[in-house]
Amino acid sequence: MVYRIVRHEQDALDIVQDVFFKAWQSIHQFEGRSSFYAWLYRLTMNMTFFSVRRKGQRKDEVLSDAIPSSLPSPRLNCQRIEIGVWLKAAFTKLSAEHRAVVLLKGA
């Protein structure tokens, strides 16, 4: 629900974390005149709209999370490992003659 409003996953996660912290801090103010769900929903919406208004008032600077490196990224390493495992499994299913053809073609 928060994500649908802010359209940014990390912002939505931050807001939800703030909502639960605020709910924990102010649970003593819950009087039971409405359901707990309604109380928490209203708190969530209020904090979401407040965050949207506050974000609109400040200038966001785009910072790069990337640290220059000559090494491949962890994601790329993982993808290469997965592809290697997949290829090895596929090669074992080939006959020796077909494996030779594929290996010679790649050389």
ABEGO torsion letter per residue (X at the ends): XAAAAAGBAAAAAAAAAAAAAAAAAAAAABAGABBAAAAAAAAAAAAAAAAAAAAAABBBBBBBABBBBABBBAAAAAAAAAAAAAAAAAAAABBAAAAAAAAAAAX
